[in-house]
Structures are given as C-alpha cells and as structure tokens.
Amino acid sequence: MMYCPFCKGPAHTRTSRYLSETVKQLYYQCTNVMCSATFRTMESVDSVIQRPSNTDLAGDEFIAAHSGKARKQSL
C-alpha cells in the first residue's frame, strides 16, 4: 500500500510488472472516491542486509523440493 500523493489517502496496487530482476513498476489507484487518482511507482532492491548462508542445503529434502518453485505475485 502507498499513500496517494494528492489527497494522502490510501492507494492500493492495481497491477505490477518486473522491469528487471531487482526493479518492479507498480500501478496504484487511490481508494478515496472523491480523488480516485492513479499513479505509478518503482520498487527496487536498495541494499542487501544479509546474503544467504553458504551452507549446503541440497541435502534438505524440503528445501530442495521447494527451491525451484516461483513465488506467486500478489495483486
């Protein structure tokens, strides 16, 4: 959720698309009926706080079974 830059009310994501592996473009619509503005934002990875561990997780059956599945993008 973002706040509308015009009326400062809550705005909800209508759709989004990836521009690269670390950049996503999102389209929002204001929930204030009197405003109903639509606007676009960019979301990106700014910095990495902690990288994944270097341990060998290939032996873990659960992780190995689920590591190749793509996550669903919520709208």
C-alpha positions in Angstrom: 0.0 0.0 0.0 1.1 3.6 -0.7 -0.5 6.9 0.2 -1.9 9.0 -2.6 0.4 11.9 -3.4 -2.7 14.1 -4.0 -5.1 13.5 -1.1 -2.8 11.5 1.2 -5.5 8.7 1.4 -4.6 5.0 1.0 -3.9 3.7 -2.5 -4.0 0.1 -3.5 -1.9 -1.7 -6.1 -3.9 -2.4 -9.3 -1.1 -4.2 -11.2 2.7 -4.5 -11.4 5.4 -5.8 -13.7 9.1 -6.6 -13.4 11.4 -4.4 -15.4 14.5 -6.4 -14.2 15.3 -8.9 -11.5 15.6 -6.1 -8.9 13.2 -3.4 -10.2 9.4 -3.6 -10.2 7.0 -1.0 -11.6 3.6 -0.7 -9.7 0.4 1.0 -10.7 -1.8 2.3 -7.9 -5.3 3.7 -7.5 -6.4 5.9 -4.7 -9.3 4.4 -2.6 -10.7 7.9 -1.9 -13.8 8.1 -4.2 -13.5 11.9 -4.4 -9.9 11.6 -5.6 -9.5 8.2 -7.4 -6.1 9.3 -8.8 -4.0 6.6 -10.5 -0.2 6.8 -10.4 2.9 4.6 -11.0 5.8 3.9 -8.7 9.1 2.0 -8.9 10.3 -0.6 -6.3 13.9 -1.8 -6.3 16.4 -3.6 -4.2 18.4 -0.8 -2.4 20.9 -2.9 -0.5 21.4 -6.4 0.8 21.4 -6.7 4.6 22.4 -10.3 4.8 23.3 -12.7 1.9 22.1 -16.3 2.0 24.2 -18.7 4.0 26.9 -20.7 2.2 25.8 -24.0 3.9 24.9 -27.0 1.8 21.1 -27.1 1.8 20.9 -29.5 -1.1 20.6 -32.4 1.3 17.5 -31.0 3.0 14.6 -32.6 1.1 12.0 -29.9 1.9 14.3 -27.1 0.7 15.4 -29.0 -2.4 11.7 -29.7 -3.3 10.6 -26.1 -3.0 13.7 -24.2 -4.1 12.7 -24.2 -7.8 9.2 -23.0 -7.4 8.4 -19.5 -8.4 6.5 -17.3 -5.9 3.1 -16.0 -7.0 3.0 -12.2 -7.3 0.1 -10.8 -5.3 -2.0 -8.1 -6.8 
